[in-house]
Every structure is written in structure tokens, then in C-alpha cells.
Amino acid sequence: MKMNMILAMIGLMVLSTGCSIIDPQERGVRVSMGVASNEVLEPGPQYWIPFISKVKAVPVKIQKIEIEKSEAVSKDSQEMSVHVVVNYQIEPSAVVTVVKEFGSEEIAVDTVLVPAVHEVLKQATAKKALMEVLSKRDELKKEVDESLMERMSKYGIKVRDVSIVNLTFSHEFSKSVERKMVAEQEAKQAEYAAEKAKNEAKALVNTAQGQADAQKLLLSSLTPLILQKLAIEKWKGDVPMVVGGNGAMPFLDLKSLARGKEQ
């Protein structure tokens, strides 16, 4: 009889006790009669009394939110749409704050993180002209990163990284950018063609100058004696059949030619 009473009491205790398993990537908060405890429950089994208390699990792993369209305006009043992805994590030590202030991690994200992303993007893009937003994208990302981290730290939400996936602009601006790129490409091609023509003309001048210098050097080295020597070397011994108008035969200084031959 006594044993039966003990077993009954144990059974009653088991039936009146709930158990929750906190995963390694979670932390828990015990809520009793609607009041959250200040204790952070570690991973493992956590017990509670039905109808009186419960255990609220909060994920502390790295998660992401994706905002496909965040509208913003640049410094020069150009409208744009920003596709952004934010990686964040609830600090394990801050799960009590999240539960007390928001009730859950999802509500915390929707209430403070998502609106902050929109606001920070608007502030960051408003400081830059649209062409700066395009050319200094890394600088824009860094500014958004730092601003979000600072804003979310007081809520126990740690911003790990912000990725600016895409920037979309108005149709008119996209067309103007396209026209500008085409004009720049044509200007570069024209510059290349002009430089090429300049180099080719310079090469022709240098070639002509070289030929002129060579001819000048050759002419300066042709003395009368060398000319006679070249004539003898090319002469086959034939007497010309045609003579000058006065009928005189061409005169060759044979002594001089001989001396040239010996040299």
C-alpha cells in the first residue's frame, strides 16, 4: 500500500511536469505566470510546470533576412531600389531582453531590424550622387554595416554582414548611363586611333630621315677616285658606240684608274 502511494506520487509529479529540450543553437528563457525569468537556460533538458510556467526557446544561430526592394534616393535626387541581404544573430546573453521586450526573435526582427535596414540605406544613399553609389559600392556597404551594427547592439541583435545584391534605377537613368558608356567607349576608340596614326606618322618620318641621312653619308664618301674605281669595276672593256656631239672619245685617266685599282 505504501509502495503504491509512492508510485502514485511519482506518477503525479511526472504528469504535472513538462520538459523542453533546448538545442545547441538555442538558448531558453523560463516564463512563469507571464513573467520572464532573468536566467538564460543553456542547451539540454529544461523542466517546467504545466499551466504555470513554460520555456521559451530563442535561436542564437546566424540567420538572414532578405529585402528585395528597399526604396532610396541619391544626393542628386535619383530614385533607386536596393536588394539587400542581412546576416544577423541574437546574442546568447541577450535572449532574456529579446523575450521581455519583443516576445520572440521573429517579432524583434520585424519590429527593429527590418525598419532599421530601410532607414540606414536611405541615409547612406542620400549622402552620395548616383554615380558615386555605383562607383563606391564597397564604401556604401561599409557605412550600412557600421550603422546597423551600432543601432542593433542595444537590442542584443548582432549584425554579421550586409550584402548589397543589386541596385535598380529608373528607366530614364539606365538609358542615360548606357548612352554615356557608349560615348566613353567611342571616345576611347577615337583616342586610340589618333594615337596609332600619330605613331605611324612618326615612324614614317623617322624612316625617311634615316634614308636621307644614309644617302647624305654615302654622297659625302664618294670621292672622284672612288667613282673612277667603281666605273672600272663595272667596265667590261667595250668602247661605247655612241660618242659625244663633237665626236670625241671619252677620256679616261688610266694612270689614276690604275692607282685606284692598286688601292
Helices and strands as residue ranges (DSSP letters): H 2-15, E 18-22, E 26-32, E 35-36, E 44-48, E 53-59, E 63-73, E 79-90, G 92-94, H 95-101, H 105-108, I 109-113, H 114-125, H 130-135, H 137-153, E 157-169, H 171-221, H 224-234, H 254-262
